[in-house]
Amino acid sequence: MSDRIVLNVGNEWLVLDEPTYQAARQAARDAGYGAPPMGTANGSSEALLTAEQLSKVLQVPQSAIEQKTRERVIPCVRLGRWIRYRRLDVETALFDAGTLK
């Protein structure tokens, strides 16, 4: 087994030994790069909502949620055939779109 890691960076190849690679990965995580830990949404433990639950929270028809999802106005999380929503992400998107003010 090789102790070297080969990475494609842009149009060049970077070869690192294992300790240097691990140190670089840790430095990147410490700097905030990479995905948030599993089970969290943008660093929070916010629950995912169905279209029905989101429609009750926002007090709009479920069909409006589904339509805005198809139009890609509101963000969603796709889990196979299921679609779920993060309330904060949806409210932020609607505010940025000028729907909520």
ZIHU-V423421 format. One record per pair of residues at least 6 apart in sequence whose ideal C-beta (glycine too) atoms are under 8 Angstrom apart, sorted by the first residue. I is the first residue (numbers start at 1). J is the second residue. D is the distance in whole Angstrom. If there is no record, write none. Layout:
# ZIHU-V423421
i->I j->J d->D
i->I j->J d->D
This chain:
# ZIHU-V423421
i->3 j->17 d->6
i->3 j->18 d->5
i->4 j->15 d->6
i->4 j->16 d->7
i->4 j->17 d->6
i->4 j->18 d->8
i->5 j->15 d->7
i->5 j->16 d->5
i->5 j->17 d->7
i->5 j->18 d->7
i->5 j->21 d->4
i->6 j->13 d->6
i->6 j->14 d->7
i->6 j->15 d->5
i->7 j->13 d->7
i->7 j->14 d->5
i->7 j->15 d->8
i->7 j->16 d->7
i->8 j->14 d->8
i->16 j->24 d->7
i->28 j->34 d->6
i->36 j->42 d->6
i->36 j->43 d->5
i->39 j->45 d->7
i->41 j->48 d->7
i->41 j->86 d->5
i->41 j->88 d->8
i->41 j->89 d->8
i->42 j->86 d->8
i->42 j->88 d->7
i->42 j->89 d->8
i->44 j->88 d->8
i->46 j->86 d->6
i->46 j->87 d->7
i->46 j->88 d->6
i->48 j->77 d->6
i->48 j->84 d->4
i->48 j->85 d->7
i->48 j->86 d->6
i->49 j->57 d->7
i->49 j->84 d->6
i->49 j->85 d->5
i->49 j->86 d->8
i->49 j->87 d->6
i->50 j->84 d->6
i->50 j->85 d->8
i->51 j->62 d->5
i->51 j->65 d->5
i->51 j->66 d->6
i->51 j->69 d->7
i->51 j->83 d->7
i->51 j->85 d->7
i->52 j->62 d->5
i->54 j->65 d->5
i->54 j->85 d->5
i->54 j->87 d->7
i->54 j->90 d->6
i->55 j->61 d->6
i->55 j->62 d->4
i->55 j->64 d->7
i->55 j->65 d->5
i->57 j->87 d->6
i->58 j->65 d->7
i->58 j->90 d->8
i->65 j->74 d->7
i->65 j->85 d->8
i->68 j->74 d->5
i->69 j->76 d->5
i->69 j->83 d->6
i->73 j->93 d->7
i->73 j->94 d->7
i->73 j->97 d->6
i->73 j->99 d->8
i->74 j->85 d->7
i->74 j->89 d->8
i->74 j->90 d->5
i->74 j->93 d->5
i->74 j->94 d->6
i->75 j->85 d->8
i->75 j->86 d->7
i->75 j->89 d->5
i->75 j->90 d->7
i->75 j->93 d->6
i->76 j->83 d->5
i->76 j->84 d->7
i->76 j->85 d->5
i->77 j->83 d->7
i->77 j->84 d->5
i->77 j->85 d->7
i->77 j->86 d->7
i->91 j->100 d->7
i->94 j->100 d->5
i->95 j->101 d->7
